[in-house]
Amino acid sequence: MARTGWAARLVAAATLLTCACGSGSSPLAPSALWRTILPAWSPYLVLQPDDGALAGYRDALARLKSHAAVAGVRIGLSADGRSAATVGLAVSFGLDIVGIVDNADLLAADVEAVFDRYRAAYPQVRTFQIGNEVTTLPVMPMTVDRYVDVFVRIYTHVVTAYPDVTLVSEAPIGSGIGGSADLVAETAAFTARGVSPSRIVIAMNVYTETALTAYVAAMPNIAPGYRIWVTETGETIPTNQLTYVAATYPQFQKLLRAERIYWYALWAGDAGGDSDYSLIKNATQPPIVPGPLFQILTTSG
């Protein structure tokens, strides 16, 4: 990819930001700057469940939505319904929601009943990801064979009981090369056990060039009928986030067949609080502080 062209356009974007952020824009159909600067942007985000951040989230999502920069969010769920307020906020903006079933709940003896609890707690959610990085997490790894057994049990239950629900596979880890081997093994096992590609989505997390290279090499071994979503990616240096999107999103779309790419995250990381991955800061203590990528996504021009 030629970086000089992108660099010139990003410099122009920074110039526009200094004069456009305070200006008014049409409430009907503002012209979104990101469509010119970052045309490969995929309007999907990870939204960490946090009742204390709802006011900040509301402000951020309103700005993103008004510029068509967000269409869906991915939210970690708990079977007890504790993520309901965050889910409800996303629903109020008309966003598509992917809800993540907690890894620990995949160890339950009756995973079908556990899924019923999730479905009852979040009736607005129609797409559920069955765990995240569960076969590659160092703390509590689940073998691929066991994960496939759990996934197929939930899948069989969902096909019968919830015909409107789509399942998403766990996303193997987004660094190193181990995730690609798990992905190939899982998809082959799904096919062998009669899982319909039309009812599920295959997920992967991609944070490093090493992981991307490994996943690209694995793609010929993944049946073309499966849809692919990159459910996490991001950059920890805020000033590099624009160039990261410009350089990597087209690769994900072309080389991985990624229909969706979820930025990690709107705000916070795994431990909560401000994170360098975040598009904004101060979500729990508004006013929010927009990062460079957020500014581009929410600027008219």
C-alpha positions in Angstrom: 0.0 0.0 0.0 1.3 3.5 -0.9 1.6 5.3 2.4 2.4 8.8 0.9 -1.1 9.3 -0.4 -2.6 8.3 2.9 -0.2 10.5 4.8 -1.2 13.5 2.8 -4.9 12.8 3.2 -4.4 12.3 7.0 -2.5 15.6 7.3 -5.4 17.3 5.4 -7.8 15.6 7.9 -5.9 17.0 10.8 -6.1 20.5 9.3 -9.9 20.1 8.7 -10.3 19.0 12.4 -8.9 22.3 13.7 -11.4 24.3 11.8 -14.4 22.0 11.6 -14.9 20.5 15.0 -16.7 23.6 16.3 -18.7 24.3 13.3 -22.3 23.3 12.8 -23.4 20.5 10.5 -26.7 19.4 9.0 -28.8 17.5 11.4 -30.3 15.6 8.5 -27.3 14.1 6.7 -23.9 15.4 7.7 -21.1 14.6 5.2 -18.8 12.2 7.1 -15.1 13.0 6.8 -14.1 9.4 7.5 -15.7 8.2 4.2 -12.9 10.1 2.4 -10.1 9.7 4.8 -10.8 6.1 6.0 -13.1 4.5 3.4 -12.3 1.0 4.7 -13.6 1.8 8.2 -16.0 -0.9 9.4 -18.6 0.7 11.7 -18.4 -1.9 14.5 -17.0 -1.5 18.0 -16.4 -3.4 21.2 -18.5 -1.8 24.0 -17.4 -2.7 27.5 -20.4 -3.3 29.9 -20.1 -0.6 32.6 -23.1 1.1 34.2 -20.9 4.0 35.3 -19.9 4.8 31.7 -23.4 5.0 30.3 -23.5 8.9 30.1 -20.2 9.0 28.3 -21.2 6.1 26.0 -24.5 7.9 25.2 -22.6 11.0 24.1 -20.0 9.1 22.1 -22.5 6.8 20.4 -24.7 9.8 19.5 -21.8 11.5 17.7 -20.7 8.3 15.9 -24.3 7.4 14.9 -24.9 10.8 13.5 -22.0 10.3 11.1 -22.9 6.7 10.3 -19.6 5.6 11.9 -21.2 2.9 14.1 -23.7 0.2 13.1 -23.1 -2.4 15.7 -21.4 -3.2 19.0 -20.0 -6.3 20.7 -20.7 -6.6 24.4 -19.5 -9.0 27.1 -22.5 -10.6 28.8 -23.2 -12.3 32.1 -26.0 -14.8 32.6 -27.3 -12.8 35.6 -28.2 -9.9 33.3 -25.7 -7.4 34.7 -24.9 -6.1 31.2 -28.5 -5.2 30.6 -28.1 -1.4 30.9 -25.3 -1.3 28.3 -27.3 -3.6 26.0 -30.3 -1.3 26.5 -28.3 1.8 25.6 -27.1 0.1 22.4 -30.6 -0.9 21.5 -31.8 2.7 22.0 -29.5 3.7 19.1 -30.7 0.9 16.9 -27.4 -0.8 16.9 -26.8 -4.5 16.0 -25.5 -6.3 19.0 -23.2 -9.3 19.4 -23.3 -10.6 23.0 -20.4 -12.7 24.3 -21.3 -15.7 26.4 -18.8 -15.7 29.3 -16.0 -18.3 29.1 -16.7 -19.6 32.6 -20.3 -20.5 31.7 -19.0 -22.9 28.9 -17.8 -25.2 31.6 -21.4 -25.8 33.0 -22.8 -29.3 32.8 -26.0 -28.1 31.2 -24.8 -25.5 28.6 -28.2 -25.5 26.9 -29.9 -24.3 30.1 -27.1 -21.7 30.5 -27.8 -20.4 27.0 -31.5 -20.2 27.9 -30.6 -17.9 30.8 -28.6 -15.6 28.5 -31.5 -15.5 26.0 -34.0 -14.6 28.7 -31.7 -12.0 30.3 -31.1 -10.2 26.9 -34.1 -10.7 24.7 -33.0 -7.9 22.3 -29.8 -9.8 21.4 -30.1 -12.0 18.3 -26.4 -12.8 17.9 -24.3 -14.6 20.5 -20.6 -15.3 20.5 -19.9 -18.5 22.3 -16.8 -17.5 24.4 -13.8 -15.5 23.4 -10.2 -16.7 23.1 -11.3 -19.6 25.3 -9.0 -22.2 23.7 -5.9 -19.9 23.8 -6.2 -18.1 27.1 -3.3 -19.1 29.4 -5.4 -19.0 32.6 -8.2 -21.4 31.7 -7.7 -22.9 28.2 -10.4 -25.3 26.9 -9.2 -27.9 24.4 -10.5 -27.4 20.9 -12.3 -30.8 21.0 -14.1 -29.8 24.2 -15.0 -26.3 22.8 -16.4 -27.9 19.7 -18.5 -30.2 21.8 -19.9 -27.3 23.8 -20.5 -25.2 20.7 -22.3 -28.0 18.8 -24.5 -28.7 21.8 -25.5 -25.0 22.0 -25.9 -24.8 18.2 -28.2 -27.8 18.1 -30.3 -26.3 20.9 -30.5 -22.9 19.2 -31.5 -24.3 15.8 -34.6 -25.9 17.5 -35.5 -23.4 20.2 -34.3 -20.0 18.7 -34.5 -20.0 14.9 -33.9 -16.2 14.9 -30.5 -16.5 16.7 -27.1 -16.5 15.0 -24.1 -17.9 16.7 -20.5 -16.7 16.4 -17.6 -19.0 17.2 -15.0 -18.0 19.8 -12.2 -15.8 18.4 -8.8 -17.4 19.0 -6.1 -15.2 20.3 -5.0 -12.2 18.2 -1.2 -12.5 18.6 1.2 -15.2 17.7 0.4 -18.2 15.5 -1.5 -20.5 17.8 -4.9 -19.0 17.0 -4.9 -19.9 13.4 -4.4 -23.6 14.1 -7.4 -23.6 16.5 -9.5 -21.8 13.9 -8.7 -24.4 11.2 -9.4 -27.3 13.6 -12.7 -25.8 14.8 -14.1 -25.0 11.4 -13.2 -28.5 10.1 -14.9 -30.0 13.1 -18.0 -27.8 12.7 -18.3 -29.0 9.1 -17.8 -32.6 10.0 -20.5 -32.4 12.6 -23.1 -30.9 10.3 -23.1 -27.2 11.4 -24.6 -25.1 8.7 -22.4 -22.1 7.6 -25.6 -20.1 7.1 -26.4 -20.3 10.9 -23.0 -19.3 12.3 -20.1 -16.8 11.8 -16.4 -17.6 12.3 -14.6 -15.1 14.4 -10.9 -14.2 14.8 -9.1 -11.5 16.8 -6.1 -9.9 15.0 -3.7 -7.5 16.7 -0.3 -8.3 15.2 1.3 -8.8 11.8 2.4 -12.3 12.9 -1.2 -13.3 13.7 -2.5 -11.8 10.4 0.1 -13.7 8.4 -0.9 -17.0 10.2 -4.6 -16.4 9.7 -4.0 -15.6 6.0 -2.1 -18.8 5.5 -5.0 -20.7 7.2 -7.7 -19.2 5.0 -7.5 -21.9 2.2 -8.4 -24.5 4.9 -11.6 -22.6 5.9 -14.6 -23.5 3.8 -15.7 -20.4 1.7 -19.3 -20.8 2.9 -18.4 -19.5 6.3 -18.8 -15.8 7.0 -15.8 -14.2 8.7 -15.8 -11.4 11.3 -12.7 -9.9 13.0 -14.2 -9.4 16.4 -11.2 -7.5 17.9 -8.4 -5.4 16.6 -6.8 -2.1 17.6 -3.7 0.0 18.2 -2.4 1.2 21.5 -0.8 4.4 20.3 -3.7 6.9 19.7 -1.8 9.0 17.2 -1.2 5.8 15.1 -4.8 4.6 15.0 -5.8 6.4 11.8 -2.9 4.9 9.9 -3.5 1.5 11.5 -7.1 1.5 10.1 -6.0 2.8 6.7 -3.3 0.1 6.4 -4.9 -3.0 8.1 -8.6 -2.9 7.5 -8.3 -3.3 3.7 -6.0 -6.3 4.4 -8.6 -7.9 6.7 -11.3 -7.4 4.2 -9.4 -8.7 1.2 -7.2 -11.4 2.7 -9.4 -12.7 5.5 -12.8 -12.1 3.8 -13.8 -10.1 6.8 -17.4 -8.8 6.5 -17.1 -6.9 9.8 -14.2 -5.6 11.8 -14.7 -4.6 15.5 -12.4 -1.9 16.9 -11.3 -2.7 20.4 -12.7 -0.6 22.1 -14.9 2.5 22.3 -13.6 2.9 25.9 -11.6 0.9 28.5 -9.7 -2.4 28.3 -10.1 -5.7 30.1 -9.3 -4.1 33.5 -11.6 -1.1 33.0 -10.7 2.5 33.1 -9.1 4.6 30.3 -7.1 2.5 27.9 -4.7 3.5 25.0 -6.9 1.3 22.7 -9.9 3.5 23.5 -11.5 5.9 21.0 -12.4 8.1 23.9 -11.4 8.7 27.5 -13.3 9.9 30.6 -16.4 7.8 29.8 -17.2 7.6 33.5 -16.4 11.3 34.2 -17.9 13.2 31.2 -17.3 15.3 29.3 -15.6 12.6 27.2 -12.2 13.3 25.7 -12.1 12.2 22.0 -9.0 10.6 20.6 -7.7 11.3 17.0 -9.6 8.4 15.4 -12.8 9.3 17.1 -12.4 12.9 15.9 -12.1 11.8 12.3 -15.1 9.5 12.7 -17.3 12.2 14.1 -16.3 15.2 11.9 -18.3 16.5 9.0 -16.4 17.5 5.9 
